Amino acid sequence: RHMSFTDAAEELSVTQAAISHQVRGLEQRLGLKLFVRRNRSLLLSEAGQAYLPSVRSAFDQLNEATEKLLQKDRGGHLTVTTTASVATKWLVPRLGGFQRANPEIDVRVSTGTGLVDFSREDVDIGIRYGRGQWPNLMAERLVGEDVLPVCAPSLAKGANGLKKPADLKRFTLLHIGTFPDDWQVWLTAAGVKGIDASRGVMFDNAIVAYQAAMDGLGVALGRNPLVTPDLKAGRLVAPFDLKMPSEFAYYVVYPAEAIRRRKIKAFRDWLMTLADTTAATAVA
């Protein structure tokens, strides 16, 4: 293309001698002269002219394939796994910010309670709940949580409203199946006696339990960050000041080698920035 070893060396950021050495090695391997060397000029030999179209086509195909691969890594779809409650109450309301900043990445949110196998399933990154220890995975803490009673505003109003923890004996306790001992632990921490913590309505999904609380069915034990949007919007209220810190938290998890992929790193960085903002503004 340049018909100059010096110009080719400058483009490739190597020495002119290195270019000459590579060309001589190629000519020796082929047993043919590819260039006709003159005092101040360089021309393609007959063999070089015959070789050029195929070589150029091969390099063009290699470049095109590389660009496609890099574009796929920069964009394409990215699958995030988490629970339905985290997706609904925490991730999805914020996801527009990531999409605006990364329009080339199509996010796919997969919900479920089981742990996925990153090596076998089409999943790129996850948000998990626990103590931050999962074998063979990187786990970075996003947000912690507090456990606190929540109910519809109507249940906390009026003379017979929910004013103090002991008043819970007059209200239906709403339970979440994945946290069956929550009420007993909270009542003990609050020093409340005389309430059967096993009574009430049981739900297998936190979102449904919170909706039941919003509808005035009873009092649920909410977990920040999941109930924060509803508390801020006034759909739920926290009738007591007592919050019970949890030993669990929400973590972003991924295989260590996955962070080298641009789209996964972009999503991980966005989540961590979001976590910092959440901590700074107390918006869980």
N, C-alpha and C positions, 0 to 999 in steps of 0.2 A: 504493500500500500504506500509506504513512504519512499521506497527505493533508496533508503539511507539507513545504514546500521546505526548511525549516530542519532537520528531522529527516533528510530524505533527504541533505542536504549533509553532516551529521555522519556518517552511515553510510558515505558514499562518500569522506570525508576531503577534501572540496572546500568552497568557499564557497557560501553561500546565493545570492549573485549569479550564480555559475557555473551553478547549477541553473536559475535563472530565465532566464538567457540561452539555455541549451540548449532549454528548453521553448518559449520564444518562437520560436526558430529552427525547431523542429519544427512548431509551429502555422503559421508563415509558409509553410513548405514544403508543408504539407497544405492550406492555405487554410481551415482549420477551427480553432475554439476547442475545446481539449481540457479546459479547466478553467474553472469559474465562480469568479471571485475575489470574495470578500467581505471586509469589514474585518478580521475575525479568523478566517476559515475559508476552506477551499478545497474545492470540490466538483467531481466529474467532470461534464462536460457530457454531453449526449446522445451526441455523437460520441465522447467519451472513454469512456463506458460501453460503446459498441459496439466500440471499438478494444481495450479492455483484455484480454478473454479471449484474443484471438489474440496480442497482444504478450506476455502472461504465458506462454502456451504456448511461444512462440518462445524466450523467455529460459530457460524450464525445460529445453527441448531442448538449447540451447547449453550450459547448465550441466552437464547430464547427459553430453553428449559430451565436455566438458572434463574432467570427473571420470574418465570411462572412459579417456581418453587419459593422464591423470596416473597413474591406477592401473596402466595397462599399463607405463608407464615405471618406476614403482616396483617392479612385480612382473613376472609373466609369466616367460617363459623367457629365459635368457642362455646363449649358446653360446660355449664356450671351446675354442680350438684349441691343440693341443700334440702332442708325440710320445707314442707309447705308453709308452715308458720313463719319461718325466717324469710322465705321468699316473699310471702304476702305482706308481712308487717315491716320488714326491714330492707330487703334488697330491692324489690320491684319499685317501691316509691322513689328510690334514688337512682335507678338504672338509667334514666334518661340522660343524666349527666355524663355517664360513660359513653352512651351512644352518640351524643353530640360531639364529644371529643374524639371518638374513634368510629366514624361512620362506615369505615371499611370492614368492621368486625360485626358479624351477626351473632348476637348472644342467644344461646339456647339454655333455658333454665329447666333442669330436671329435678323433680322433687321426690322425696322418699325418705324413709327412716333407716333403711339399711345402709351399711358401709359399702361403697363401690370399690371394685378392684381397678385401679388406674391402669394397670398393665394389660387388662383384658377388655375393658369397656371403653366406649367412645366418650370419655369424660376428660376434661382438661384441668379443672381446678374445682375445689369444693369449699363450702363453709360448713364446719362441723361444730357440734356442741360437746363439750367434755372438759377434760383436764389438760388437753394439749399433748397427749402422748399416743401417737399412732405409729406403729412400726413402719420403717422405710419411707416415711413421709415427712416433709417439712411442715411444721405447724407454727403459725404466727398469730399471736393473740389480737383479735379485733376489738371486741367489747366484752366487758364483764356484765353481771346481772345482779339485780336485787329482786327478792320475792316480796310482794305486798298485796293485801286485799284490794280488789277493785269492784265497783258496782255501778249501776246506772245512777245518774244524779238524783232521780226521783226517790231512790231508796235511802238516800242520806238526808232528805229534807223532812221537815215537819217535826212535830213533837215526838212521834214514834219512829223517827228516822234513826239510821245507824250512826251513833255518836261516839261510842267507845267499844273496845274489843268485846266486852262482856255482852253487848247487845247482839252479837252474832247468834246467840241461842234462839233469837226470834226470826232468823232468816235462813233460807236454804243455802247450804254450802254447795258450790259447784266444783266438781273434781275433774282433774285431767288424768287420764289413765296412765300416762307415762310418768307421772309424779304422784303416785298413790298416797304417799306419806306426807305430802306438803302441808296439809291442814293440821295434822297432829303436831308436826314440828313447829309450825308457826304459832299455834295456840300455846304450846309449851313455852316458846320463847317470849310470848306476850304475857305469860303468867295467868292465862285464862283457864278456869276449871269449870266442870259441869256441862261441857259441850261434847257430844258424841261426834268425834271427828270423822267417823265412817259414814255418817248419815248424809243424804243429799243426792244430787244427780251427777252421774259419771259420764264423761265424754272421752272419746278416744283421740280427740284432736283439739289442740289448744285454741285454734281459730274459732271452732264451734263453741267452746266454753266461753270465750270472750264475747262472742255474739250473744250468747244466752245471758251473760251479765249485762250487756248493753240493752237487751230487751226487758230487763227487770226481773228475770227469773230467780236470781239469787246473787250471791257474792262469790267471785272467783279469786283465786290467788294468781295475780298477774306476774309476769316475769319481764322486767326490763331487759332488752330493748323492745320486746314484742308489744307491750301495751302503751308505750310512750306516745305513738301517734294518736291513739284514741283518747288518752288523757289530755293531750294538748288540744285536741279538737273538741273536748268537752263531752264526748260520747260516753266516757267513763270518768269516774272520780275515785280518788284514793281517800277513803274516809278517815284513815289513821296515819300518823306520822311514822309509825314503826315499819321499817324495812328490814328484811332479813337477807344479809349478804349471802350469795351462793358461792360455793367452792368451784363451780363450773363457769365456763365462759365460752364465747364463740370464737372460732379460729379459722383462718384461711389455710387450707392444706393443699399440697401438691407434691409430686415426686421432685426430688432435688434437681434432676437434670432438666425438668420441664421449664424452669425459669429462663433457660437460654432461648426459648421461643418467644419472639417479640410480642405476639398477641397475649400470651399467658402472662408475661412480665407486665404488659400494659394494664391488664385487669388486676393483677396482684397489687401493683403500685397504686392504682386507683382505689382499691379497697383499703389499703393501709392509710392513704391520705384521708379517706372517708372516716376511718376509725379515729385518726388524730382530730379531725373536725368534730366528730361526735363527742370525744372526751373533752374537748375545749369548750363546747357549747352545752354539754350535758344533754344532748339530744341522742338518745340511744337508738 
